[in-house]
């Protein structure tokens, strides 16, 4: 039954008719081309002006699953070989580093996305982080921290999570304001101190270095600002010590649920929510409609 809301986009009878017309007109050009045409038709864009192509493809796939439309055959292998190929292992020096932090050389934090160091980041996360490496859809940044020429840590950043009650209360968000401004918050999706590195206070120092430059880097690449950082700490696995030491704020806990379609399923993995405002008036700008 229409209307139906997918990825915060409400599809009514008129929009469904428009989608079908575009499908018929561009059937032979493939799904990617069709989704881009639809995005342009709707003027459906990210804050930096690029088309919401991946979100549109999810809309089309959902409409097909529900029987509203039929999509043309895929022009490429459904397995998407580039995305799903195994992560190549990159060999690094694993000699233990156990110095005191005041005896270490300068920490160099390098933004590695779309550079020749990105495969190193992917390898380190995949083989040494308990969650492994997952291809991120949407805007994201990747960093490696080096001492001398040796990697000691990796940090990843991506889009903020949608449903975080404690964060929304902390900001003062209602649903409509959050829909408009969620892109102004980003998530620290990965933080890894490599297992052969054991230096007290190193994690909080690297985190603080990254926090100082993240807003500039994000704006430089994606051409819009960010005002708040978030991360989630598994209570049964970590204590969040480095985030506390780097002055992040414990705002509450998650509910231990995850979204599957339109349903929220309880999995019991409750996480602590930590936030870091990047400017004093963050609540004002995050609640602004300017």
C-alpha positions in Angstrom: 0.0 0.0 0.0 1.1 3.5 -0.8 2.5 5.8 0.5 5.6 3.9 1.7 8.6 5.4 3.4 12.1 4.0 2.5 15.3 5.7 3.6 13.3 8.6 4.9 11.9 9.1 1.4 8.1 8.8 1.1 7.0 7.2 -2.2 3.4 8.1 -3.2 1.4 7.3 -6.3 2.8 10.1 -8.4 6.5 9.3 -7.5 5.9 5.6 -8.2 4.5 6.5 -11.7 7.5 8.7 -12.3 9.9 5.8 -11.3 8.1 3.4 -13.7 8.4 6.0 -16.6 12.1 6.4 -15.9 12.6 2.6 -15.8 10.8 2.1 -19.1 12.8 4.9 -20.8 16.3 3.9 -19.5 15.8 0.1 -19.1 18.8 -0.9 -21.2 21.2 1.5 -19.4 21.2 -0.3 -16.1 20.3 0.2 -12.5 23.1 2.7 -11.6 22.2 5.0 -14.5 18.5 4.7 -13.5 19.1 5.6 -9.9 21.1 8.6 -10.8 18.3 9.8 -13.2 15.8 9.5 -10.4 18.0 11.3 -7.9 18.3 14.2 -10.4 14.5 14.1 -10.9 13.9 14.4 -7.2 16.9 16.6 -6.6 17.9 14.1 -3.9 21.4 15.1 -2.8 23.8 14.8 0.0 24.9 18.0 1.9 28.0 18.3 -0.3 25.8 18.3 -3.5 26.5 14.7 -4.7 23.6 12.5 -5.6 22.1 10.1 -3.0 22.8 7.3 -5.4 23.2 4.4 -2.9 20.1 5.4 -1.0 18.1 5.5 -4.2 19.3 2.1 -5.1 18.0 0.8 -1.8 14.7 2.5 -2.5 14.4 0.7 -5.8 15.4 -2.7 -4.4 12.8 -2.3 -1.7 10.1 -1.4 -4.1 11.0 -4.4 -6.2 10.9 -6.7 -3.2 7.4 -5.4 -2.3 6.2 -6.0 -5.9 5.7 -2.3 -6.9 8.2 -2.3 -9.7 10.4 -4.6 -11.8 14.1 -3.7 -12.2 16.2 -4.4 -15.3 18.8 -7.2 -15.1 22.1 -6.2 -13.5 24.8 -5.2 -15.9 27.5 -6.4 -13.6 28.1 -9.4 -11.3 25.8 -9.3 -8.4 28.6 -10.3 -6.1 30.4 -6.9 -6.8 33.8 -8.4 -6.9 35.6 -5.2 -6.0 33.7 -4.8 -2.8 33.7 -8.4 -1.6 37.2 -9.5 -2.5 39.3 -10.6 0.4 41.4 -7.9 2.0 45.1 -8.3 1.0 47.4 -8.8 4.0 50.1 -6.1 4.3 53.2 -7.2 6.3 54.4 -4.8 9.0 57.1 -4.7 11.6 55.6 -6.3 14.8 58.5 -5.6 17.1 56.9 -4.7 20.5 56.7 -0.9 21.3 56.7 -0.5 25.1 58.3 2.9 25.6 56.9 5.6 28.0 54.9 8.1 26.0 57.3 11.0 26.9 60.2 9.1 25.3 58.5 8.5 22.0 59.2 10.5 18.8 56.5 12.7 17.3 53.3 11.0 16.4 52.4 11.5 12.7 48.7 11.2 11.9 48.1 10.7 8.2 44.8 10.8 6.4 45.0 7.7 4.2 41.7 7.4 2.3 42.3 7.4 -1.5 46.1 7.2 -1.0 48.6 4.4 -1.4 48.4 3.8 2.4 44.7 2.9 2.3 45.4 -0.8 1.7 47.6 -0.8 4.8 44.7 0.7 6.9 42.3 -1.9 5.5 44.7 -4.8 6.3 45.4 -3.6 9.8 41.7 -3.2 10.6 40.7 -6.5 9.0 43.3 -8.6 10.7 43.7 -6.9 14.0 40.4 -5.2 14.9 37.8 -7.5 16.6 35.1 -6.2 14.2 37.2 -6.6 11.1 37.1 -4.4 8.0 33.8 -3.6 6.4 33.4 -1.4 3.2 31.8 1.8 4.3 29.0 3.3 2.2 28.9 7.1 2.2 31.2 9.8 3.5 34.1 8.5 5.6 37.7 9.2 6.5 40.6 6.8 7.5 43.7 7.7 9.4 46.9 5.9 10.4 49.1 7.1 13.3 52.8 6.5 12.8 55.9 6.7 15.1 59.0 6.9 12.9 57.7 4.9 9.9 55.9 2.3 11.9 52.1 2.3 12.2 50.8 2.2 15.7 47.1 3.0 15.4 44.2 3.3 13.0 41.1 5.5 13.2 38.0 5.4 11.0 35.1 7.9 10.8 31.7 7.7 9.1 28.1 8.9 9.1 26.3 9.1 12.5 23.8 6.5 13.5 20.2 7.4 13.1 18.5 6.0 16.3 20.5 7.0 19.4 18.0 8.3 22.1 20.7 9.4 24.6 22.5 11.5 21.9 19.3 13.1 20.7 18.4 14.1 24.3 21.9 15.5 24.8 21.6 17.6 21.7 17.9 18.5 22.2 16.8 17.0 18.9 13.3 16.3 17.8 12.8 14.0 14.8 12.5 16.7 12.1 15.5 18.6 13.3 17.5 15.4 13.4 16.5 14.6 9.9 17.9 17.9 8.7 21.1 18.0 10.7 22.2 14.4 11.3 24.9 14.8 8.7 26.6 17.4 11.0 27.5 14.6 13.4 30.0 11.8 12.5 30.8 8.5 14.1 34.2 7.2 15.2 33.5 3.8 13.7 37.0 2.2 14.3 39.8 2.8 16.7 42.7 0.3 16.9 45.9 0.5 18.8 47.9 -2.3 17.2 48.4 -5.3 19.5 52.2 -5.1 19.7 52.0 -1.5 20.9 51.7 -1.0 24.7 52.3 2.6 25.7 50.2 4.1 28.5 48.1 7.2 27.5 49.0 6.7 23.8 45.4 6.0 22.8 44.0 9.2 24.3 46.8 11.2 22.9 46.2 9.9 19.3 42.5 10.4 19.7 43.0 14.0 20.8 45.3 14.7 17.9 42.7 13.4 15.5 39.9 15.3 17.1 41.8 18.6 16.6 41.9 18.2 12.9 38.8 16.1 12.0 36.5 19.1 11.4 39.0 20.7 9.0 39.7 17.5 7.1 36.0 16.7 6.8 35.0 20.1 5.5 38.0 20.1 3.2 36.9 16.9 1.5 33.1 16.9 1.8 32.5 20.7 1.8 30.2 20.9 4.8 31.0 21.3 8.5 30.6 18.9 11.5 29.9 19.9 15.1 29.8 16.8 17.1 31.5 13.4 17.3 30.0 10.2 18.6 31.2 6.7 19.3 29.8 3.5 20.9 31.7 1.3 23.3 30.7 -2.3 24.0 30.3 -2.4 27.8 31.3 -6.1 28.0 34.5 -5.6 26.1 35.9 -2.1 26.9 35.7 0.6 29.6 36.1 3.7 27.3 39.2 4.8 29.2 40.9 6.6 26.3 37.7 8.5 25.4 37.3 9.6 29.0 40.9 10.7 29.2 40.4 12.7 25.9 37.4 14.5 27.5 34.6 12.8 25.7 31.3 12.9 27.4 29.4 9.8 28.5 25.9 10.6 27.4 24.1 7.3 28.1 23.7 3.8 26.6 22.1 2.3 23.5 19.0 0.1 23.8 20.7 -3.1 22.5 18.6 -3.2 19.4 19.4 -3.0 15.7 17.1 -2.1 12.7 16.1 -4.8 10.3 13.8 -3.3 7.7 11.1 -1.4 9.6 11.6 -3.4 12.8 14.0 -3.0 15.7 15.3 -6.4 17.0 16.8 -6.8 20.4 20.3 -8.3 20.4 21.3 -7.4 23.9 24.6 -5.8 23.0 24.3 -2.6 25.0 26.9 0.1 24.3 28.0 3.2 26.1 27.5 6.4 24.1 30.3 8.9 24.1 30.1 12.4 22.5 32.6 15.1 21.8 31.3 18.6 20.9 33.6 20.4 18.4 32.5 23.9 19.5 30.8 25.4 22.5 27.6 26.4 20.7 27.1 22.9 19.2 23.5 22.7 20.5 22.6 26.0 18.9 23.9 25.0 15.4 22.6 21.5 15.6 19.1 22.8 16.3 19.3 25.5 13.7 17.3 25.4 10.5 19.5 28.1 8.8 
